Amino acid sequence: MVDRRGVCTGFAVMLLATPALAAPTFGEVCSGSEVLQVGSQPARTVPYHVAFSADLQARSYCYGACGKNESYPISDPTSKPIVLTNIHVGSTIRHLTFDPQTSRVEDYQSIDAGLVVVKRQASGSCKTAAFHEPAPQGDNPPTNR
């Protein structure tokens, strides 16, 4: 839509209404709390902290120094929130998401170690951090981190 001054106002409104998209590469540092339960012991709340980098075009993300053993494939880089990990292998479940619109991370993990089941449910708010290039994937399996 063009007003009397010849300014295209419809395009500006459309840009303002467009939701924020994640950059193709980004680094985040996140902190919050985690509920941890080991077997039949009472659940306890502990601090949660994770720092990661993601390359949506390469479909990979990493932790720490982003070496081969710290780099993993992204399960779904186009979903909202971004599904970094979504695995169910044997008795291990891991679901890790990052929402770039709210800058929030959600992390769930369940591991049945035979005699005991360990469950973690964490969430935290994130801040932009330096991006580190994930290492090439090769044979690296999804994370249980």
Summary of the structure (lengths in Angstrom):
residues: 145
radius of gyration: 19.0
end to end distance: 50.7
largest distance: 74.7
contacts: 390
relative contact order: 0.23
helix: 8%
strand: 51%
